[in-house]
Amino acid sequence: MNKPRDVIASFRGVRKTFDGETLVVRNLDLDIYRGEFLTLLGPSGSGKTTTLMMLAGFETPTAGEITLEGRSLARLPPHRRDIGMVFQNYALFPHMSVAENVAFPLSVRGVGRDESEQRVRRALGMVRLEGYETRRPNQLSGGQQQRIALARALVFEPKLVLMDEPLGALDKQLREEMQLEIRHLHERLGVTIVYVTHDQSEALTMSDRIAVFHRGVVQQLDTPTALYEEPRNAFVARFIGENNRLPGTVESHSGGACVVRLAGGARIAARCADVGAAGTPAIVSLRPERIALCAPGTANGADNRVAARVRELIYLGDHLRARIELPGSESCMVKLPVTGAGAELREGAQVEAVWQASDGLAFAPEADGEAPRLAAQPSGD
């Protein structure tokens, strides 16, 4: 029998509105486990940053309760929550040295000088910046400034460390290096981290679990692998990773399998994630790396074979991207190796796109509409 995980922080029925009408966060129930790396992921305006700021104490919930180790945070100001915070712009004091910046949370808490110096040295060692104590922030690179901000968040040994898009200002290579550094630091220290980003690859790289936000609601809370391989609805399938979306109509379904007739007439088999009855619209979600291209009539053993034409080939070094036209769909992306069959493709070529039924997921189309409004919610919360 699995041992229950230790919950360090919880949201129960939490709602947030800034204008009294539109809910930015809607009826949020969320447990954060001790020692985990939890990422709040979603597009702009989805509620992820507001959720983080309510946990930090910089925003107040409109309704519901947030607890830390079983204690309500309702009347606890940010500096008394024992939570470290790392911001996108680092928020370092330019007139202070590195050591003074890192020691600032300790001075606020009345820690003595000798102990403070020891903790600062230890925190700088964690982020591999020993010997930088006397430098000023403007003498550091962007990556070094980010490490100093991280050391400052860790120096007082908080119960939680919150990170709000901390790598957004860095270039691609440095951002990828810092992703691994933060992940390795988390593994060494075992600290609980709640991380906000809109970057799907960043979330997949770093997280133990990911909460995908959309319109103030967690659409799915799962491991990176489960989110990528088993999205629960059309939004998660579209938002996590790269996906082709093939529109069609449900022709039949039984259990976890279905047949969808695409807009151009081709019939394809797929797994059923969330579809209606026969005759209703559906979207088949299909990853570009799961599609193979071959000469017409040469495919063996594939569940789905659809005639296609190569519209465009893009060389990206480690792989080749082919934009193909399927019946009823002008743009479908395929990822191919640069050697073998991929190297022989030509723009304009007639091919067959082939894939297994297990690689496609069929969903009902996403419902359009405005964000939920407070007036529509039950009273009495």
Summary of the structure (lengths in Angstrom):
residues: 381
radius of gyration: 24.8
end to end distance: 35.4
largest distance: 77.9
contacts: 1211
relative contact order: 0.13
helix: 27%
strand: 35%
